[in-house]
């Protein structure tokens, strides 16, 4: 097993496609954070609908652009779901998450450079509402991430013939819908990299574990349940 894992890892690293995929994931997450978190800057009191649409439409646009290159994950929770259902290797999973996190950090840094100091504040960082506990915040992130990853697996299911319209748009709408619900609770992350970038740039780490564990566990459960349903069907 050990020699097989090493062989798979070496094969991934020497495959030119992996480097194109990593660049695509970097660029995708970069723009997700730049545009999405940019919509949170309070030039004229950014509202719930504005932020929700910015994240949803941005995700749909990016996935449409890069899904043929890397799968359009731009989210460690999606990548982890793909790993545990056997759709990608462990090496590819780790490299994707690293690329996503670096892209998020660079996107946040560029956004801060563009933003007047008086408006920077949290730079769109995800923070828990003081009226709920970190455990309750975990539950919110779990369920909105479940919805997103369940949608991803459903619209990308090659065994389905009934799916019509745009898969990226459906994913983007899931993101926008969850933001409309969850922004007042947790800032609506559902993406560890999206939370990680602003946290690094602004050094804001309050309850940061929620934004890794919630989406990762929620996404993993959704991936397993959908995969199991498909196998049984």
N, C-alpha and C positions, 0 to 999 in steps of 0.2 A: 504494500500500500504506500509506504514511504517513497520508494523509487518511482512509483506511478505518479504520485503527487508532484515530485520534482520534475518529472518529464512533462507533465501538463503545464506546470509553471514555466518551464523553459520554452515550451511551444507557444504559450501566450505571449511571452516577452519578445520572442523573435518574429511574431506575426505582425506585419505592417499594419493590419487592420486595427490592432489594439491601440496603436498610437493615434490613429485617426479618431478612434472612439473616445480616447481620453481627452483629446483636444476638443471634440464636440461636447463632451460633458463639462469641461472647463468653461467653454464659451457659453453654453446654455445656462449654467448656474450663475455665471458672471452677470448675464443680462437679467436673469430672474431677480437677483438681489438688487442690482442697480435700478431697474425699473420698478419692481415691486416695492422695495423699501423706500425708493424715491417718492412713491405715491403717499407715503406716510408722513413726509415732511410737511409741517403745518404752515405753508405759505398763506393759505386762506382757510385755515381750519379744515384739514382733510377729514372727510367723513367716511362712514362705514361702507357705503356703496362705491365710492371712488376707489378705496383700497381693495375691496373685494373684486371689482372689475379689473383693476390693474393687475392683480396677481393671476386671476383666472384667464384673462385674455393673453397675458404674457406667457403663461404655461402652455396654453393651446398653440400659440405662435411658435414657440421654441420647439415643442414636440413635433409639430408639423415640419419644421426645418431640419431637425437632426435625427428623427426616429429611424431613418434608413441607414444612418451611419453608426449610431451607438445604441439604438433602442429608445433614445430620448428619456432616460431616467431622471436626470437632474435632481435626484432626491435619494439619499441613502436608504430611506424606508422602502422605496421601490426596488432598489438594488438588492437589499437584503431579502425581500420577497422573491425576487428572481433567483437568488442563490438557494434558498431553502426548498424551492420547487424544482431545482436542478436545471434551470434554464441558462445559468452562467456558472463559471468556475469560481472557486474561492479566490484565486489570484485576480481574476477580472473584477470581482466584487470589491476587493481591497483597493485596487487601483482606481476604480470608478469613484469610490467614496473619497479617496485622497484628492482626486481631480475636482470633485464637486466642492469639497471644503476649501481648497485653494481658490477655486473660481469665486466662491462666496466671499472669501476674505478680500480678494482683489476688487470685486464688485463693491463691497462696502467701503474699501479705502478710496476708490474713485468717487463714489457718491459723497463721501465726507469732503474730499478735495473740491468738489463742485458746489458744496452747500455752505452758505454763509454761517459763520460761527454762531450767530444768534438763533439760528434755526436748527442746528444740529441735534441738540437734546439727546434722545436715545438712538437716533439714526434708524428708526424702524425696528429696533431690537424687540424681541418678543418677551413680554414681562407678564407675570401672573397678576390678575386683579387682586388687590389687597383684601377683598371681601370673600375670597374663596381660599381654600387650603391647597397646598401643593399636591395632595392626593386627589382632590377634586379636579385640579388642573390636569393631572395625569390622565384621569378618566376622559376629560374632554379631548385631549390630544390623541388618546387611544382610539376613540370612536370616529373622530373626523379623519384620522389616518386610515382606519379600517375602510371607511367609505371611499376614500381616494384610491387606495390600492385595489379594493374590490372592483372599482370601476375600471382601473387600468387592465386588470386581468380579464374582465368581461368583454371590453371592447377590442382587446388584442387576441382574443381566443380564435385560433385558426380553425377550430372545429365548428364554429358557428357560421351559419349562412343567412341568419335573420338580421344581422347588424347592418343598418343603413346609415348613411350620412358620414360625418367626420369623427373618427376616433379621437384625434387631438382636441376637437371642440368639446366632446363629451367629457374628457378629462379636465379641460379648463373650466367647464361648467361645474364639475364636482368641486374643484378648488374654490371657485367663486361662491358657491352655495355654502360650503363649510366656513368660509370667511365671514359671510353674513351672520352666521350663527355664533362663531367662536371668538371673533375679535374682542368683544367685551370681556371674555373670560380669560383667555391666554395670549391674545394677539394672533391666534390661529396660525401656528407654525406648520404642522403636519409634514415638516421637512427639516431634519436636523441640520443640514448644511445651511439652509436659509437663516436659521437661528444662530448658527455658529459664526458666520461672517461678521454680523454686527456686534456680537458678543466679544470677539477678538479685538475689533477696531475700537470699540467703546469701553472695553474692559468691564462689561456688565455680565456677571455670572450668577445672579440670584436665581436659585432653583433651576439652574441650567440642565440638570439631569432630566427634568420633565420633558424637555424638547429633544432628547435623544431616546430615552426609554419609551415614552408614550408613543411616538410615531413608529419606532422600530418594532415594538411588540404588537401594536395595532396592525401595522402593515404585514407582519409575519403571520398573524392569525388569519387575516383576510386572504392572504396568498394561499395558505394551507387549506382553508375551507373551500375556496373556489377551486383549487387544484383537485381536492378530494371529490367535490361535486362533479367535476368534469370526468374524472376517472370512473366514478360510479355510473355516470350517464353513458 
